[in-house]
Amino acid sequence: MICRDGEVVCEAYGDGGSADSRWEIGSIRKSVCSTLLGGAIAEGLLSLDTPVYDVWPEILTLGQEKDRAILVRHLATNTSGWMLDHSAGDKWVYNNAACTAGNALVGRVYEMPDDRIAPLVTEKIASVIGTDWDCYHYDGAFEAGSHGQPGPKLAIDSTLRDLAKFGQLWLNEGKRDDRAVVPADYVREARSNQCAHLDAHYGYWWFTNDGRAQIPEAPEDAFYHIGHGRAYRRTLFLCIPSESLVVAIGTHQQVFDIRCKTGRPTAGGFVRLSLHRSS
């Protein structure tokens, strides 16, 4: 699915897929949570510099005393060190458990049952931008000492068309028509590198392409996420403000990984195809 200026310019399906096909978008849920976080900040419920312990004391249940120093921005930038051996702000580590802690933090400030944000996603994002997302949570516990056990994480089942609508929200700096779903200043920060001092390329639950370090074929204002969902699916989700471009690609995990390992079309190849098809 390739959209430019909010209009579909290329749409293709294979292997039995169609415009109605939906599957879990995996870690792209983190960028959805980023949207909720921006809204919570706008509502004055917390700030990026709020200590997580002040809102969600459970941060110490599986953590250590050092984790009392974790701020909201550390969770959003994957620099918290939660359940790991380093302190907040010292390293960038893609930490699934800490991302779910971020889900719970947002759920707590909105006083959601069991800190689960799926109903918030439906109310504050999906219903506003016109997507028919199925939002829910996996049941699972955090596992101390392993960032590979994400706990009761958010999950979203989406079509590629609906995923593109979400990307358009971020290209429009948080607006849907005349309604601000998330503040523009937060959007600009979130899709920009906040971890350059740690030699990483990450905003607030978004990967960034500053210096074209991650995807050389794409403009450096590109931001993206990759999701690993059920049924061996991978979803590549890319937004490029300077090109007014949103790209959503779903594939089998094995196909995606083989292409990356063999030098056949990788993210960069998809970008070249997208720019060509949309020009």
Phi, psi and omega per residue, in radians:
M1 nan 2.112 3.112
I2 -2.187 2.176 3.125
C3 -2.162 2.396 3.044
R4 -2.240 2.313 -3.095
D5 0.955 0.593 3.098
G6 1.391 0.044 -3.125
E7 -1.983 2.460 3.106
V8 -1.229 2.177 3.098
V9 -1.966 -0.287 3.085
C10 -2.734 2.285 3.126
E11 -2.551 2.154 -3.094
A12 -2.543 2.495 -3.131
Y13 -2.355 2.623 3.075
G14 -2.569 3.127 3.066
D15 0.991 0.609 3.097
G16 1.495 -0.001 3.135
G17 -1.394 2.810 3.110
S18 -2.650 3.103 3.119
A19 -1.076 -0.360 -3.141
D20 -1.609 -0.091 -3.114
S21 -1.181 2.323 -3.141
R22 -2.244 2.449 3.010
W23 -2.638 2.866 -3.076
E24 -1.144 2.273 -3.045
I25 -1.528 0.079 3.013
G26 1.084 -2.337 -2.990
S27 -1.219 -0.113 3.018
I28 -1.082 -0.312 3.035
R29 -0.972 -0.478 -3.121
K30 -1.165 -0.652 3.075
S31 -1.228 -0.523 3.043
V32 -1.165 -0.740 3.090
C33 -1.114 -0.585 3.077
S34 -1.032 -0.654 3.100
T35 -1.086 -0.794 3.097
L36 -1.100 -0.690 3.135
L37 -1.080 -0.766 3.113
G38 -1.049 -0.687 3.098
G39 -1.163 -0.692 3.128
A40 -1.131 -0.650 3.085
I41 -1.136 -0.743 3.124
A42 -1.091 -0.563 3.138
E43 -1.429 -0.038 3.110
G44 1.338 0.341 -3.121
L45 -1.393 -0.395 3.093
L46 -2.974 3.123 3.073
S47 -2.379 3.003 3.102
L48 -1.133 -0.387 -3.128
D49 -1.751 0.214 3.055
T50 -1.263 2.247 3.025
P51 -1.093 2.253 -3.108
V52 -1.051 -0.649 -3.120
Y53 -1.026 -0.566 -3.126
D54 -1.160 -0.461 -3.106
V55 -1.821 -0.720 -3.052
W56 -2.266 1.431 -3.076
P57 -1.055 -0.306 3.127
E58 -1.063 -0.200 3.115
I59 -0.993 -0.457 3.141
L60 -1.627 -0.193 -3.096
T61 -1.043 -0.803 3.100
L62 -1.840 -0.081 -3.105
G63 -1.686 -2.745 -3.135
Q64 -2.234 3.020 -3.127
E65 -1.045 -0.544 3.109
K66 -1.022 -0.469 -3.061
D67 -1.323 -0.089 3.032
R68 -1.127 -0.361 -3.121
A69 -1.499 -0.046 -3.103
I70 -1.199 2.232 3.064
L71 -1.770 2.894 3.094
V72 -0.972 -0.724 -3.110
R73 -1.104 -0.502 3.115
H74 -1.182 -0.686 3.071
L75 -1.151 -0.769 -3.062
A76 -1.193 -0.419 -3.119
T77 -1.838 0.110 -3.112
N78 1.019 0.709 3.107
T79 -2.159 0.392 -3.012
S80 -1.358 -0.548 -3.052
G81 1.252 0.217 -3.097
W82 -1.121 2.272 -3.107
M83 1.096 0.287 3.074
L84 -2.052 -3.128 -3.005
D85 -1.678 0.197 3.101
H86 -2.160 2.886 -3.065
S87 -1.577 2.870 -3.131
A88 -1.001 2.308 3.080
G89 1.528 -0.090 -3.064
D90 -1.472 -0.581 -3.063
K91 -2.514 2.733 2.940
W92 -1.741 2.128 3.096
V93 -2.413 2.245 3.108
Y94 -1.224 1.784 -2.913
N95 -2.031 1.725 -3.080
N96 -1.066 -0.724 -3.126
A97 -1.099 -0.730 -3.136
A98 -1.162 -0.569 3.084
C99 -1.150 -0.690 3.073
T100 -1.183 -0.585 3.025
A101 -1.050 -0.627 3.064
G102 -1.123 -0.688 3.024
N103 -0.967 -0.868 -3.076
A104 -1.120 -0.647 3.113
L105 -1.053 -0.824 3.126
V106 -1.133 -0.724 3.089
G107 -1.047 -0.636 -3.120
R108 -1.178 -0.750 -3.108
V109 -1.186 -0.426 3.071
Y110 -1.632 0.078 3.103
E111 0.991 0.782 3.124
M112 -1.439 2.506 3.084
P113 -0.981 2.265 -3.139
D114 1.000 0.355 3.104
D115 1.073 0.429 -3.063
R116 -1.637 2.277 -2.966
I117 -1.699 -0.028 -3.103
A118 -0.927 -0.786 3.105
P119 -1.109 -0.552 3.101
L120 -1.160 -0.708 3.120
V121 -1.049 -0.757 3.131
T122 -1.116 -0.799 -3.058
E123 -1.268 -0.819 -2.944
K124 -1.657 -0.269 -3.119
I125 -2.154 -1.117 -3.016
A126 -1.020 -0.801 -3.103
S127 -1.217 -0.410 -3.112
V128 -1.440 -0.718 -3.088
I129 -1.633 -0.030 3.025
G130 1.427 0.636 3.086
T131 -1.831 2.613 3.112
D132 -1.786 1.020 -3.123
W133 -1.321 2.518 2.941
D134 -1.766 1.951 -3.046
C135 -1.951 2.301 -3.092
Y136 -2.778 -3.096 3.113
H137 -2.239 2.540 2.941
Y138 -1.370 2.555 3.018
D139 -1.558 2.180 -3.133
G140 -3.082 2.644 -3.130
A141 -1.748 2.640 2.981
F142 -1.175 2.483 3.100
E143 -1.970 1.973 -3.099
A144 -1.027 2.380 3.077
G145 1.528 -0.051 -3.125
S146 -2.383 2.029 3.110
H147 -1.389 0.043 3.089
G148 -1.497 -0.117 3.125
Q149 -1.877 1.730 -2.920
P150 -1.434 -0.041 -3.141
G151 1.299 -2.764 -3.054
P152 -1.348 1.204 -3.011
K153 -1.268 2.693 3.009
L154 -1.186 2.575 3.008
A155 -2.395 2.560 -3.138
I156 -2.402 2.230 2.995
D157 -1.743 2.243 -3.028
S158 -2.527 2.680 2.893
T159 -1.452 2.882 3.079
L160 -1.157 -0.614 3.117
R161 -1.085 -0.761 3.139
D162 -1.209 -0.597 3.089
L163 -1.125 -0.659 3.106
A164 -1.101 -0.614 3.085
K165 -1.081 -0.681 3.096
F166 -1.127 -0.716 3.091
G167 -1.088 -0.674 3.132
Q168 -1.103 -0.602 3.073
L169 -1.013 -0.727 -3.129
W170 -1.322 -0.538 3.031
L171 -1.177 -0.580 -3.127
N172 -1.495 0.323 3.103
E173 0.948 0.751 2.988
G174 1.550 0.096 -3.109
K175 -1.838 2.464 2.950
R176 -2.070 1.932 -2.973
D177 1.010 -2.103 -3.138
D178 -1.791 0.149 -3.084
R179 -1.747 2.243 3.108
A180 -1.525 1.885 3.099
V181 -1.376 -0.629 3.111
V182 -2.541 2.482 -3.061
P183 -1.082 2.493 -3.101
A184 -1.085 -0.668 -3.121
D185 -1.152 -0.633 3.074
Y186 -1.148 -0.762 3.134
V187 -0.998 -0.794 -3.115
R188 -1.104 -0.683 3.095
E189 -1.192 -0.793 -3.023
A190 -1.106 -0.568 -3.110
R191 -1.674 0.225 3.075
S192 -2.013 2.689 -3.076
N193 -1.157 2.107 3.077
Q194 -1.861 0.063 -3.016
C195 -2.229 0.409 -3.108
A196 -1.040 -0.574 -3.130
H197 -1.188 -0.244 3.093
L198 -1.883 0.282 3.121
D199 1.023 0.695 3.110
A200 -2.195 3.009 -3.109
H201 -2.334 1.487 -3.006
Y202 -2.702 2.393 3.076
G203 -1.762 -2.204 3.045
Y204 -1.810 1.621 -3.089
W205 1.025 0.606 2.981
W206 -2.423 2.480 2.932
F207 -1.426 2.558 -3.117
T208 -2.096 2.841 -3.079
N209 -2.116 0.512 -3.135
D210 -1.015 2.423 -3.073
G211 1.190 0.174 -3.059
R212 0.935 0.571 -3.059
A213 -1.265 -0.545 -3.068
Q214 -1.634 -0.775 3.136
I215 -2.269 1.579 -3.050
P216 -0.990 -0.497 -3.089
E217 -1.358 -0.196 -3.083
A218 -1.809 2.660 3.039
P219 -1.010 2.692 -3.043
E220 -1.324 -0.109 3.039
D221 -1.546 0.057 3.102
A222 -1.140 2.537 3.007
F223 -2.429 2.672 -2.942
Y224 -2.826 2.994 2.969
H225 -2.634 2.717 3.088
I226 -2.119 2.316 -3.115
G227 -1.984 2.441 3.078
H228 -1.998 1.766 -3.042
G229 -1.866 -2.943 -3.123
R230 -1.141 2.899 3.039
A231 1.011 0.603 3.051
Y232 1.023 0.714 3.135
R233 -1.792 2.537 2.949
R234 -2.144 2.505 3.076
T235 -2.202 2.182 3.044
L236 -1.785 2.186 -3.034
F237 -2.258 2.044 -2.981
L238 -2.292 2.367 3.081
C239 -2.203 2.362 3.141
I240 -2.284 1.714 -3.102
P241 -0.993 -0.747 -3.075
S242 -1.146 -0.357 3.113
E243 -1.852 0.020 -3.054
S244 0.881 0.750 -2.925
L245 -2.101 2.359 2.993
V246 -2.201 2.304 -3.141
V247 -2.219 2.246 3.068
A248 -2.261 2.121 -3.084
I249 -2.247 2.193 3.082
G250 -1.967 2.417 -3.117
T251 -2.676 2.896 3.016
H252 -1.167 2.532 3.139
Q253 -0.971 -0.777 -3.074
Q254 -1.100 -0.693 3.134
V255 -1.128 -0.790 -3.132
F256 -1.053 -0.845 -3.080
D257 -1.183 -0.685 3.115
I258 -1.079 -0.753 -3.141
R259 -1.083 -0.692 -3.141
C260 -1.167 -0.639 -3.060
K261 -1.394 -0.535 -3.033
T262 -1.648 -0.113 -3.124
G263 1.534 -0.023 3.021
R264 -1.302 -3.103 -2.922
P265 -0.815 2.024 3.051
T266 -1.835 -2.877 3.113
A267 -0.961 -0.706 3.134
G268 -1.100 -0.688 3.099
G269 -1.123 -0.696 3.083
F270 -1.108 -0.648 3.129
V271 -1.139 -0.796 3.122
R272 -1.036 -0.765 3.103
L273 -1.070 -0.755 -3.084
S274 -1.126 -0.772 -3.137
L275 -1.133 -0.662 3.132
H276 -1.176 -0.805 -3.093
R277 -1.174 -0.485 -3.040
S278 -1.647 -0.097 -3.086
S279 -1.421 nan nan
